[in-house]
Amino acid sequence: MMSDTNTSFLSNVECADRYKLFPFDNVTFCGAVHDGLMCWPPTAAGETIRIKCPPYQGFDPSKEAVRKCGRNGSWEEIYESIVTISKTNFADCVIPSDIDIFRKFDDRDRQSALAMSAVALSLLILSLLSIIIVFLLYYCILPKFVNGILHVKIHKTLFVAAVLDILAKIATHALFIYELSNISFINSIIFTSFVCKFLATFKQYTEIVFLGWIAVDSNFLQILSKSDHLCSFGFSMYCIVGWGLPIVPLTLWVVTLVVDHKVQCWIDHTSHPVMWVIDIYKLFILTITFVFLLMAMVRLHMKIHKDKIYDLPKLKYEVTLSCIYFVYVFVSYALVVVPTHSPLRTHQVVQHLAVIFTSSRGLCAAIVYAFVNRDFLKFLQHNDVRMRFGKYLALNIQ
């Protein structure tokens, strides 16, 4: 793969070739140059040149970029601009709602953002590995009748949603690191407009779906709190609600961005007003989850219902774990949503906490729904299960 330096060199050569016959005889002038985004023609000393902004992410093509040629025949630095790339002033080009995208090109902010993304990737990979381990335990060790229980099906589907959410976040942070490490990322063939928009849409979808399956699990718990009757049906309806319903707000969000917010990438466009469509839906899901868990807690502590529960301590334990995880998820939601729509968005502590909490959701889900689940651990400690695991390893090693 060609290095950034070579790419920049070739761009400058091509730019110079384009204007090699430019008429500047016996006059001091600045030579043609490529700033990584666009080619600038030779300009007489002491003059300022303006060119239409390139149609890239966060830019308004109807505005103009500015470059100054000094009296000594060299391009001047522009220090007063909030967005300067290779001595080119792109301040007028930037769409106001997207100005934060370009603030990360500041060296100090870039290093901080790189560190945040590195931490996020580490936590996401740890979350992914923990969920993979849970899947192996479910499918390779536990008997078929356990995997067929409705509540186990809900947990496994929740893990699938968590895996998709983790993969979307890993891709987002990986591209974000690439973006911060290479300012010319906009010219990359990989980072196309379609990829960027698809990734942003997929990321929002997986986040909503993951929250939806947490709500589904809380609904199942509140049903169990009514009586000891274990439901064995309704999984198809849960799938429709969990996987299908999020398409409605997501479609509204996508259509609005296509019509009203014509930029090449949506990943960093969470400050756009239409983002409330997604945020309100997430808040609705979390509210429903809270109501279900509250109903379960109230029923489990009411005398009239206590005699109807077959294993009251077990159900109380599961509801308590779900409540703890709900608080964690709600805090992670608040750390992302509140700063987006308030002055807290620039507070680095809030940003760091948001990255840590959102990147650890999958790991915490694996802990709550598997690694500290008494039934799950009890099954793993059974002799038959250990023998089955030994046979599974022996077969796969051979």
Residue pairs with C-beta under 8 A, 6 or more apart in sequence:
4 182
4 184
7 184
8 34
8 36
8 184
11 34
11 36
11 39
12 32
12 33
12 34
14 34
14 39
15 32
15 33
15 34
15 39
15 40
16 31
16 32
16 33
18 32
18 39
18 41
19 32
19 41
19 42
22 32
22 41
22 42
24 42
24 44
27 44
27 45
28 44
28 45
28 71
28 72
28 73
29 42
29 43
29 44
29 45
29 69
29 73
30 42
30 43
30 45
30 69
30 70
30 73
30 74
30 75
31 42
32 39
32 40
32 41
32 42
33 39
33 40
33 75
33 86
34 40
35 67
35 85
35 86
35 87
35 88
36 85
36 86
36 183
36 184
36 187
37 54
37 56
37 85
37 88
37 90
37 184
37 186
37 187
38 51
38 54
38 65
38 88
40 49
40 51
40 67
40 88
41 49
43 49
43 67
43 69
44 69
45 69
45 70
45 71
45 72
45 73
46 69
46 70
46 71
47 68
47 69
48 66
48 67
48 68
48 69
49 66
49 67
49 68
49 69
50 64
50 65
50 66
51 64
51 65
51 67
52 61
52 62
52 63
52 64
52 65
53 59
53 60
53 61
53 62
53 63
53 64
53 65
53 90
53 92
53 93
54 61
54 65
54 93
54 186
55 61
55 264
56 186
56 264
57 98
57 101
57 186
57 196
57 263
57 264
57 265
58 94
58 95
58 98
58 101
58 102
58 263
58 265
58 268
59 90
59 93
59 94
59 95
59 263
60 93
60 94
60 95
63 92
63 93
64 92
64 93
65 88
65 89
65 90
65 92
65 93
66 78
66 88
66 89
66 92
67 75
67 87
67 88
67 89
68 75
68 76
68 78
68 87
69 75
69 76
70 76
75 87
76 87
77 84
77 87
78 84
78 87
78 88
78 89
81 89
81 90
81 91
82 91
82 94
82 99
82 102
82 103
83 89
83 90
83 91
83 93
83 94
83 99
83 102
83 105
84 90
84 91
85 105
85 183
90 102
94 101
94 102
95 263
97 269
97 271
97 272
98 263
98 268
98 269
98 271
100 268
100 271
100 345
101 268
103 109
104 110
104 113
104 180
105 183
110 180
112 348
113 176
113 180
114 177
114 180
114 181
116 351
116 352
116 355
117 173
117 176
117 177
117 180
117 355
118 177
119 352
119 355
119 356
119 359
120 169
120 173
120 355
120 356
120 358
120 359
121 170
121 173
121 174
121 177
121 359
123 356
123 359
123 360
123 363
124 166
124 169
124 170
124 173
124 359
124 362
125 170
126 363
127 162
127 166
127 359
127 360
127 361
127 362
127 363
127 365
127 366
128 163
128 166
128 167
128 170
128 362
130 362
130 363
130 366
130 367
130 371
131 159
131 162
131 163
131 166
131 362
131 365
131 366
133 366
134 159
134 366
134 369
134 370
134 371
135 156
135 159
137 370
137 376
137 380
138 147
138 152
138 156
139 147
140 389
140 392
141 380
141 385
141 388
141 389
141 392
142 379
142 385
146 152
146 379
147 153
147 156
149 230
150 220
150 230
150 231
150 232
150 233
150 234
150 235
151 217
151 220
151 230
153 235
154 213
154 216
154 217
154 220
154 235
154 238
155 217
155 369
155 370
157 213
157 216
157 238
157 239
157 242
158 210
158 213
158 214
158 216
158 217
158 365
158 369
159 365
159 366
159 369
161 206
161 209
161 210
161 212
161 213
161 242
162 210
162 361
162 362
162 365
162 366
163 362
164 206
164 209
164 210
165 206
165 207
165 209
165 210
165 361
165 362
166 362
167 206
168 199
168 202
168 203
168 206
168 207
169 203
169 358
169 359
171 199
172 199
172 200
172 203
172 267
175 191
175 196
175 199
175 267
176 267
178 185
178 188
178 191
179 185
179 191
182 188
185 191
186 264
193 264
193 265
196 264
196 265
196 266
196 267
197 264
197 265
197 266
199 267
200 265
200 266
200 267
200 269
201 250
201 254
201 266
203 267
204 250
204 253
204 278
205 246
205 247
205 250
207 282
208 246
208 249
208 250
208 278
208 281
208 282
208 285
209 242
209 243
209 246
210 361
211 282
211 285
211 286
211 289
211 329
211 333
212 241
212 242
212 243
212 245
212 246
212 285
213 242
214 285
214 289
214 325
214 326
214 329
215 285
215 286
215 288
215 289
215 292
216 238
216 241
216 242
217 322
217 369
218 288
218 289
218 292
218 293
218 296
218 322
218 326
219 288
219 292
220 231
221 292
221 293
221 296
221 315
221 318
221 319
221 322
222 292
222 293
222 295
222 296
222 299
223 231
224 230
224 296
224 309
224 315
225 295
225 296
225 299
225 300
225 305
225 309
225 315
225 319
226 299
226 305
226 308
227 308
227 309
228 308
228 309
228 310
228 311
246 281
249 277
249 278
249 280
249 281
250 278
252 274
252 277
253 274
253 275
253 277
253 278
256 274
256 277
257 266
257 269
257 272
257 274
260 274
261 269
261 272
261 274
263 269
269 275
270 340
271 340
271 341
271 345
275 340
276 341
279 337
279 340
279 341
282 333
282 337
283 333
283 337
286 326
286 329
286 330
286 333
289 326
290 326
290 330
293 319
293 322
293 323
293 326
296 315
296 319
297 319
297 323
299 305
300 306
300 309
300 312
300 315
300 316
300 319
306 312
309 315
314 374
314 375
317 374
318 373
321 368
321 369
321 372
321 373
322 368
324 368
325 364
325 365
325 368
328 357
328 361
328 364
329 361
331 357
332 354
332 357
332 358
332 361
335 350
335 353
335 354
335 357
335 358
336 354
336 358
338 344
339 345
339 347
339 350
339 351
339 354
344 350
370 376
371 377
379 385
380 386
